[in-house]
Amino acid sequence: MLLHNIQHNNSNGALKTSVYHKEAAEPYVVPFGSHYPDHVFRNTIETAITTAVRYSTTLSQFEEEKRQMKLMFLYNGYPPRHIDRRLTKLFSKYLSKHFIFAYAL
């Protein structure tokens, strides 16, 4: 089944998820230096992290999604420290209770 950019497959009883990343697509989000309130930048990072967790079936898939996400934010002027702080805060606050991925940071 293909839904937008996510594909789900049943492989011998195991559900596998893959994400299609269009190669020609620009990695664009709201630029960090733009004139938006701070919560816009926090929400942008948190939404990307949550999406990466939902898309990933395995830890290696999550690591790749996280790598792509960090590159996208760096490309759009987000300071590495800001990205890492949001990652750590989100995982420690919400996801560590529910996902083993929280320990992969």
KOLBA-144437 format. One line per field, with one value per residue (C-alpha): residue number from 1; residue in three letters; y, z, x. Coordinates in nm, 4 decimals. Layout:
// KOLBA-144437
num c(NUM; ...)
residu c(ALA; ...)
c2 c(Y; ...)
c3 c(Z; ...)
c1 c(X; ...)
This chain:
// KOLBA-144437
num c(1; 2; 3; 4; 5; 6; 7; 8; 9; 10; 11; 12; 13; 14; 15; 16; 17; 18; 19; 20; 21; 22; 23; 24; 25; 26; 27; 28; 29; 30; 31; 32; 33; 34; 35; 36; 37; 38; 39; 40; 41; 42; 43; 44; 45; 46; 47; 48; 49; 50; 51; 52; 53; 54; 55; 56; 57; 58; 59; 60; 61; 62; 63; 64; 65; 66; 67; 68; 69; 70; 71; 72; 73; 74; 75; 76; 77; 78; 79; 80; 81; 82; 83; 84; 85; 86; 87; 88; 89; 90; 91; 92; 93; 94; 95; 96; 97; 98; 99; 100; 101; 102; 103; 104; 105)
residu c(MET; LEU; LEU; HIS; ASN; ILE; GLN; HIS; ASN; ASN; SER; ASN; GLY; ALA; LEU; LYS; THR; SER; VAL; TYR; HIS; LYS; GLU; ALA; ALA; GLU; PRO; TYR; VAL; VAL; PRO; PHE; GLY; SER; HIS; TYR; PRO; ASP; HIS; VAL; PHE; ARG; ASN; THR; ILE; GLU; THR; ALA; ILE; THR; THR; ALA; VAL; ARG; TYR; SER; THR; THR; LEU; SER; GLN; PHE; GLU; GLU; GLU; LYS; ARG; GLN; MET; LYS; LEU; MET; PHE; LEU; TYR; ASN; GLY; TYR; PRO; PRO; ARG; HIS; ILE; ASP; ARG; ARG; LEU; THR; LYS; LEU; PHE; SER; LYS; TYR; LEU; SER; LYS; HIS; PHE; ILE; PHE; ALA; TYR; ALA; LEU)
c2 c(0.0000; 0.3426; 0.6430; 0.9755; 0.9063; 0.6085; 0.2467; -0.0382; -0.4016; -0.7284; -0.9450; -1.2908; -1.1478; -0.8546; -0.5080; -0.3001; 0.0691; 0.2650; 0.6331; 0.7732; 1.0801; 1.2610; 1.3305; 1.6560; 1.7991; 2.0895; 2.0300; 2.3392; 2.4448; 2.7887; 2.9479; 2.9959; 3.3635; 3.4600; 3.6802; 3.4163; 3.3608; 3.1105; 2.8529; 2.8131; 2.6843; 2.4546; 2.3134; 2.2613; 2.0492; 1.8593; 1.7776; 1.6464; 1.4277; 1.2888; 1.2134; 1.0329; 0.8153; 0.7308; 0.6497; 0.4237; 0.0519; -0.0137; 0.1783; 0.2056; 0.3623; 0.6089; 0.6966; 0.7695; 0.9827; 1.1716; 1.2287; 1.3638; 1.5836; 1.7334; 1.8082; 1.9812; 2.2015; 2.2838; 2.3729; 2.6195; 2.7939; 2.6166; 2.6071; 2.2486; 2.3202; 2.4272; 2.1098; 1.8813; 2.0595; 2.0163; 1.6481; 1.5828; 1.7764; 1.6072; 1.2579; 1.3046; 1.4649; 1.2578; 0.9682; 0.7958; 0.6566; 0.4945; 0.4244; 0.2446; 0.4967; 0.7493; 0.5671; 0.5931; 0.9590)
c3 c(0.0000; -0.0936; 0.0929; 0.0015; 0.0633; 0.2987; 0.1869; 0.4138; 0.3295; 0.5006; 0.4794; 0.6217; 0.8931; 0.9771; 0.8889; 0.7249; 0.6540; 0.4078; 0.3244; -0.0232; -0.0353; -0.3669; -0.4761; -0.6540; -0.3580; -0.1750; 0.1989; 0.2989; 0.6270; 0.7808; 0.7821; 1.1326; 1.0817; 0.9619; 1.1596; 1.3164; 1.6873; 1.8646; 1.9016; 1.5210; 1.5160; 1.8142; 1.6559; 1.3221; 1.4825; 1.7067; 1.4134; 1.2103; 1.4995; 1.5637; 1.1939; 1.1886; 1.4815; 1.3186; 0.9805; 1.1178; 1.1647; 1.2709; 1.4595; 1.1466; 0.9555; 1.2394; 1.2409; 0.8666; 0.9073; 1.1929; 0.9836; 0.6916; 0.9277; 1.0870; 0.7444; 0.6408; 0.9507; 0.9120; 0.5470; 0.6627; 0.9186; 1.2401; 1.4846; 1.5636; 1.9356; 1.8914; 1.6953; 1.9494; 2.2421; 2.0869; 2.0145; 2.3702; 2.5257; 2.3169; 2.3782; 2.7497; 2.7961; 2.5735; 2.3840; 2.6389; 2.8045; 2.4862; 2.2404; 2.2607; 2.0021; 2.2823; 2.3930; 2.0462; 2.0845)
c1 c(0.0000; 0.1396; 0.0018; 0.1623; 0.5311; 0.4919; 0.4758; 0.3629; 0.4428; 0.3575; 0.6687; 0.5972; 0.3755; 0.6047; 0.4811; 0.7543; 0.7357; 0.9458; 0.9512; 1.0060; 1.2282; 1.2019; 1.5594; 1.4786; 1.2873; 1.4454; 1.4904; 1.2946; 1.1381; 1.0864; 1.4358; 1.5715; 1.6577; 1.3098; 1.0724; 0.8502; 0.7822; 1.0099; 0.7333; 0.7208; 1.0802; 1.0196; 0.7044; 0.8794; 1.1520; 0.9093; 0.6816; 0.9758; 1.0936; 0.7458; 0.7058; 1.0422; 0.9347; 0.6015; 0.7571; 1.0299; 0.9839; 1.3437; 1.6082; 1.8231; 1.5326; 1.4830; 1.8533; 1.8388; 1.5255; 1.6909; 2.0046; 1.7996; 1.6012; 1.9140; 2.0610; 1.7380; 1.7434; 2.1130; 2.0523; 1.7852; 2.0069; 1.9088; 2.2023; 2.3156; 2.2840; 1.9205; 1.8378; 2.0048; 1.8399; 1.4938; 1.5666; 1.6783; 1.3920; 1.1239; 1.2572; 1.3059; 0.9645; 0.7356; 0.8802; 1.1035; 0.7903; 0.6633; 0.9442; 1.2751; 1.4037; 1.4475; 1.7597; 1.9158; 2.0105)
